[in-house]
Amino acid sequence: MYQFLVAGYIGMFMSLSDLTYANWQEGLGVLLVLE
């Protein structure tokens, strides 16, 4: 379960870092795949 949270935080961090919505969507996509 923690792995899902980590993937989500990584996606959000990438979004804040690059200021792009695409990176956040990638993080969310990883969550959906792992679920």
N, C-alpha and C positions, 0 to 999 in steps of 0.2 A: 504493500500500500504506500509506503514511503517513497518507493521508486516513482509512482505516479505523480506524487506531489513534487518531487525533485524535478521531473521532466517538465512539469508545468511552470515551476519557478525559473528553470533555465530558459524556457520559451519567453516568459515575461521579461526576464533580464535582457535577453537578446533584443526584444522589442524596444525596451527603454534605451538600450545601448545604441542601436542603429536607428531608432525612431521610425521603424517601419512596421506596419500591421502584418505583413507577410510572415515575418519571423515569429510573431505571436501565434499565427495560424499554424505554423509548422509545429510549434510546441504543443498546441492543442491537438493537432493531428497525431502526434506521438502518443498523447494520452489515450486517444480513442483506439489506436492500434494496440497498445499494451493492455487495455482493459479486457 
